[in-house]
Amino acid sequence: MLNEMVYEWLDKKGYAERITEHIETIDTVEHAAQQIGCSEAEIAKTLSFIVDEKPVIVVMAGDGRVNSSKFKAQFHTKPSMVPRDQVEELIGFAPGGVCPFGVREGIPVWLDVSMKRFAYIHPAGGNEFVSVKLTPEELEKASDAVGWCDVCKGWESES
């Protein structure tokens, strides 16, 4: 059930022991939170967008939603997700298992600041049965992220 490429990627980064294989699917934020035993917000969802006709990955907290104006400020275009039937071809992982580890060459990985409020977050590990437990800082290193961005709404505490 383990995605060998993701395992090797994380092993080289020193995080292979953080991989967990689940018996039930973690293909949605809700399912992942149930299987892992954490809040939905602590699930790091990996979304793929088209920017300048190329794929871009944005990893965000499970309770975050893309804010169009913030996304446009960051990427200079409105958010347009990769069509579901093209995700595996363009990104290298099937929907439900898309992760920020070992994505296809040339695809930038961005991390949204919505995840920084947690001690640990849980991105998928290459398929819908594998997760990885990392701190936000570890995720930045493990994913070779370009950097942090602020493109989400819905997670901020109202003040």
WOVEN-V204713 format. One record per pair of residues at least 12 apart in sequence whose C-alpha atoms are under 10 Angstrom apart, sorted by the first residue. I is the first residue (numbers start at 1). GAP is how many residues later the second one is. D is the distance in Angstrom with one decimal. If there is no record, write none. Layout:
BEGIN
i->(I;I)
gap->(GAP;GAP)
d->(D;D)
END
This chain:
BEGIN
i->(1;1;1;1;1;1;1;1;2;2;2;2;2;2;2;2;2;2;2;3;3;3;3;3;3;3;4;4;5;5;5;5;5;6;6;6;6;6;6;6;6;6;7;7;7;7;7;8;8;9;9;9;9;10;10;10;10;10;10;11;12;13;13;13;13;13;14;14;14;15;15;15;15;15;15;15;16;16;17;17;18;18;18;18;18;19;19;19;19;19;19;19;19;19;20;20;20;20;20;20;20;20;20;21;21;21;21;21;21;21;21;21;22;22;22;22;22;22;23;23;23;23;24;24;24;25;25;25;25;25;25;26;26;26;26;26;26;26;26;26;26;27;27;27;27;27;27;27;27;27;27;27;28;28;28;28;28;28;28;28;28;29;29;29;29;29;29;29;29;29;29;29;29;30;30;31;31;32;32;32;32;32;32;32;32;32;32;32;33;33;35;35;36;36;36;36;38;38;38;39;39;39;40;40;40;40;40;40;41;41;41;41;41;41;41;41;41;41;41;41;42;42;42;42;42;42;42;42;42;42;42;42;42;42;42;43;43;43;43;43;43;43;43;43;43;43;43;43;43;44;44;44;44;44;44;44;44;44;44;44;44;44;44;44;44;44;44;44;44;44;44;44;44;45;45;45;45;45;45;45;45;45;45;45;45;45;45;45;45;45;46;46;46;46;46;46;46;46;46;46;46;46;46;46;46;46;47;47;47;47;47;47;47;47;47;47;47;47;48;48;48;48;48;48;48;48;48;48;48;48;48;48;48;49;49;49;49;49;49;49;50;50;50;50;50;50;50;50;51;51;51;51;51;51;51;51;52;52;52;54;54;54;54;54;55;55;55;55;55;55;55;55;55;55;55;56;56;56;56;56;56;56;56;56;56;57;57;57;57;57;57;57;57;57;57;57;57;57;58;58;58;58;58;58;58;58;58;58;58;59;59;59;59;59;59;59;59;59;59;59;59;59;59;59;60;60;60;60;60;60;60;60;60;60;60;60;60;60;61;61;61;61;61;61;61;61;61;61;61;61;61;62;62;62;62;62;62;63;63;63;63;63;63;63;64;64;64;64;64;64;64;64;64;64;65;65;65;65;65;65;66;66;66;66;66;66;66;67;67;67;67;67;67;68;68;68;68;69;69;70;70;70;70;70;71;71;71;71;72;73;73;74;74;74;75;75;79;89;90;90;90;91;91;91;91;92;92;92;93;93;93;93;94;94;94;95;95;95;96;96;96;96;96;96;97;97;97;97;97;97;97;97;97;98;98;98;98;98;98;99;99;99;99;99;99;99;99;99;99;100;100;100;100;100;100;100;100;100;100;101;101;101;101;101;101;101;101;101;102;102;102;102;103;103;107;108;108;108;108;108;109;109;109;109;109;109;109;110;110;110;110;110;110;110;110;110;111;111;111;111;111;111;111;111;111;111;111;112;112;112;112;112;112;112;113;113;113;113;113;113;113;114;114;114;114;114;114;114;114;114;114;115;115;115;115;115;115;116;116;116;116;117;117;118;118;118;119;119;119;119;119;120;120;120;120;120;120;120;120;121;121;121;121;121;121;122;122;122;122;123)
gap->(20;21;22;125;126;127;128;129;17;18;19;20;123;124;125;126;127;128;129;90;94;122;123;124;126;127;121;122;96;97;98;120;121;13;93;94;95;96;97;119;120;121;12;94;95;118;119;93;94;92;93;133;134;91;92;115;122;132;133;131;130;125;128;129;130;131;124;127;128;117;118;119;123;124;126;127;116;117;115;116;104;113;114;115;116;103;104;105;106;111;112;113;114;115;16;102;104;105;109;110;111;112;113;14;15;104;106;107;108;109;110;111;13;14;106;107;108;109;12;105;106;107;104;105;106;71;72;102;103;104;105;17;70;71;97;98;101;102;103;104;105;18;67;68;69;70;71;97;100;101;102;103;12;15;17;34;67;68;69;96;100;12;13;14;15;16;32;33;34;67;93;94;95;13;32;12;97;12;13;30;64;90;91;92;96;97;98;99;29;89;94;96;86;95;96;97;82;83;84;23;24;82;21;22;23;24;81;82;19;20;21;22;23;73;74;76;77;80;81;114;18;19;20;21;72;73;74;75;76;77;78;79;80;81;91;16;17;18;19;20;72;77;78;79;80;81;88;89;90;14;15;16;17;18;19;20;55;56;67;68;70;71;76;77;78;79;80;87;88;89;90;92;95;13;14;15;16;17;18;19;51;52;53;54;55;70;76;77;78;79;12;13;14;15;16;49;50;51;52;53;54;63;64;65;77;78;12;13;19;34;35;40;48;51;52;53;62;63;31;32;33;34;35;36;39;42;43;47;50;51;52;59;61;29;30;31;32;33;34;38;25;27;28;29;30;31;32;33;24;25;26;27;28;29;30;31;23;24;25;28;36;52;53;54;25;26;27;32;35;36;49;51;52;53;54;19;25;26;34;35;50;51;52;53;54;24;25;34;41;42;43;46;50;51;52;53;54;88;41;42;50;51;52;53;54;87;90;91;93;40;41;50;51;52;53;54;55;56;64;80;84;86;89;90;50;51;52;53;54;55;56;61;63;89;90;91;92;95;50;51;52;53;54;55;56;57;60;61;62;91;94;52;53;59;60;61;93;51;52;89;90;91;92;93;48;49;50;51;87;88;89;90;91;92;49;86;87;88;89;90;13;46;84;85;86;87;88;12;83;84;85;86;87;12;83;84;85;82;83;79;80;81;82;83;78;79;80;81;79;77;78;75;76;77;74;76;72;15;13;14;17;12;13;14;16;12;13;34;32;33;34;35;32;33;34;31;32;33;28;29;30;31;32;33;26;27;28;29;30;31;32;33;34;25;26;27;28;29;30;24;25;26;27;28;29;31;32;33;44;23;24;25;26;39;40;42;43;44;45;22;23;24;25;38;41;42;43;44;24;40;41;42;23;40;39;35;36;37;38;39;31;34;35;36;37;38;39;30;33;34;35;36;37;38;39;40;25;28;29;32;34;35;36;37;38;39;40;24;35;36;37;38;39;40;23;34;35;36;37;38;39;22;34;35;36;37;38;39;40;41;42;20;21;22;24;33;40;19;20;21;32;19;39;16;17;18;14;15;16;17;18;12;13;14;15;16;17;18;19;12;13;14;15;17;18;12;13;14;17;16)
d->(7.5;9.1;9.6;9.8;8.1;9.3;7.2;7.9;9.0;9.1;7.2;10.0;8.2;7.9;7.8;10.0;8.1;6.9;10.0;9.8;9.8;7.2;5.7;6.8;9.6;8.2;10.0;8.8;8.8;7.2;9.8;9.8;8.3;9.6;8.8;9.3;6.1;6.3;9.1;6.5;6.2;9.5;7.9;9.1;9.6;8.1;8.8;9.9;9.2;6.8;6.3;8.2;9.1;7.4;8.7;9.4;9.4;6.6;8.7;9.6;9.1;9.5;7.7;5.9;9.0;9.7;9.8;10.0;8.3;8.5;8.9;8.2;8.4;9.5;9.9;7.4;8.4;10.0;8.7;9.2;9.7;8.3;5.4;5.4;7.1;9.6;9.9;9.2;7.2;6.9;5.8;4.5;6.8;9.3;8.8;9.9;9.5;8.4;8.4;5.7;5.3;6.1;7.9;10.0;10.0;8.9;9.8;9.4;5.8;4.6;6.7;8.9;7.0;8.3;8.7;5.1;6.0;7.8;8.5;10.0;6.8;9.1;8.6;6.6;9.6;8.6;9.6;9.0;5.4;5.1;8.4;9.9;7.2;8.1;10.0;7.8;8.6;5.2;5.6;7.4;7.9;9.9;9.9;7.6;4.0;6.5;9.2;8.4;8.1;4.8;7.5;9.4;9.5;9.3;8.5;9.4;9.5;6.4;9.2;9.8;8.4;8.2;9.0;6.2;8.2;7.1;9.4;6.0;8.6;9.2;9.9;9.7;9.9;8.7;8.6;9.9;9.8;9.7;9.8;9.7;9.9;8.5;9.2;8.6;8.9;8.9;9.3;8.2;9.1;8.8;9.5;9.7;8.3;8.2;9.9;9.4;9.7;9.1;9.0;8.5;9.2;9.8;8.1;5.4;6.5;10.0;10.0;9.8;9.0;5.3;4.2;4.6;7.6;8.9;8.2;9.9;8.9;8.5;9.6;8.0;9.3;6.0;6.1;8.1;9.6;7.3;10.0;9.2;6.9;9.0;7.1;5.0;6.4;8.9;9.9;9.8;8.2;5.9;4.9;8.3;8.8;9.1;5.7;4.8;6.1;8.5;9.3;9.9;9.5;9.8;6.1;5.4;4.9;5.7;9.2;9.6;9.0;9.8;9.3;9.5;9.5;7.3;9.6;5.8;5.2;4.5;7.6;9.6;9.6;9.7;9.8;9.6;9.7;8.3;5.5;5.4;6.2;5.7;9.1;9.0;9.3;9.6;8.3;8.0;9.4;9.9;9.6;8.2;6.1;7.5;5.9;4.3;6.6;9.0;9.3;9.6;9.2;8.7;6.1;5.7;6.7;9.2;9.5;9.1;7.2;7.8;6.2;8.0;9.8;7.5;8.5;9.6;9.3;7.6;8.5;9.2;9.8;9.9;9.8;8.6;5.8;5.7;8.9;9.5;7.5;9.2;7.7;9.8;8.5;9.7;9.9;9.6;9.3;9.8;6.7;5.4;4.1;5.1;8.7;9.5;10.0;9.2;9.4;7.6;5.7;6.0;5.9;9.3;7.0;8.3;6.8;8.5;7.9;7.6;9.1;9.7;8.9;9.0;8.0;9.4;8.9;9.1;7.8;9.6;9.9;8.8;7.3;9.3;7.1;7.4;9.6;8.8;6.0;7.8;9.6;9.7;9.2;9.0;10.0;8.8;9.1;5.6;5.4;6.4;7.8;9.7;9.8;8.5;9.4;8.8;7.3;8.9;7.0;6.1;4.7;6.0;8.4;9.3;9.8;8.4;8.5;6.0;4.8;5.7;6.8;9.5;9.3;8.6;8.9;8.3;7.4;7.5;6.3;4.9;6.0;9.3;9.3;8.5;8.2;9.7;10.0;9.6;9.5;9.6;8.8;6.3;5.0;7.5;6.1;6.1;9.6;9.7;9.2;9.5;9.3;8.7;7.6;10.0;9.3;7.5;8.4;5.5;5.0;8.8;9.4;9.3;8.0;9.2;9.3;8.7;7.9;8.9;8.6;9.4;9.4;9.6;8.7;8.6;9.6;9.2;8.7;6.7;5.7;9.4;9.1;10.0;6.9;9.0;8.9;5.4;5.6;5.4;5.2;8.5;9.9;8.2;5.2;5.3;6.0;7.8;7.8;9.9;9.3;5.8;4.5;6.1;8.6;8.4;9.0;5.7;5.1;5.5;8.7;9.6;7.6;8.5;9.3;8.0;9.6;9.1;6.7;4.8;7.2;8.7;8.8;7.7;4.8;7.8;8.4;9.3;8.4;7.2;7.7;7.3;9.8;9.4;9.7;9.6;9.2;7.6;9.2;6.0;5.8;9.2;7.8;6.1;9.9;8.8;9.7;6.2;7.1;9.8;8.0;7.0;8.4;9.6;8.2;8.1;7.9;9.9;8.6;6.5;5.1;8.8;9.0;5.6;6.5;4.8;3.6;4.5;7.6;7.7;8.9;8.7;6.5;7.5;5.7;6.7;8.3;6.4;5.2;5.7;5.6;8.1;10.0;9.9;9.1;9.6;8.8;7.8;8.2;8.2;8.5;8.6;9.5;8.3;5.4;8.4;8.2;9.5;9.1;7.5;7.7;9.2;6.9;5.1;8.0;9.5;9.0;9.3;7.4;8.9;9.4;8.8;9.8;9.7;8.6;7.0;6.2;9.2;9.2;7.1;7.2;4.8;5.8;7.6;9.2;8.7;9.0;9.1;5.5;5.7;5.5;5.8;6.5;9.6;8.7;8.5;7.3;9.2;6.8;8.1;6.3;4.7;6.0;8.3;9.4;9.8;8.7;5.6;4.8;5.3;6.6;7.2;9.1;9.9;6.2;6.1;5.6;8.2;8.3;10.0;9.7;9.1;7.5;8.7;7.0;8.6;9.4;6.7;7.7;9.1;6.5;10.0;10.0;9.9;9.4;8.5;5.8;8.4;9.7;8.6;9.9;10.0;7.5;7.5;10.0;8.3;5.6;7.3;9.5;9.7;6.3;5.3;4.4;6.6;9.4;9.2;9.4;5.9;5.6;6.0;6.7;9.7;8.3;6.4;8.6;9.5;9.2;8.6)
END
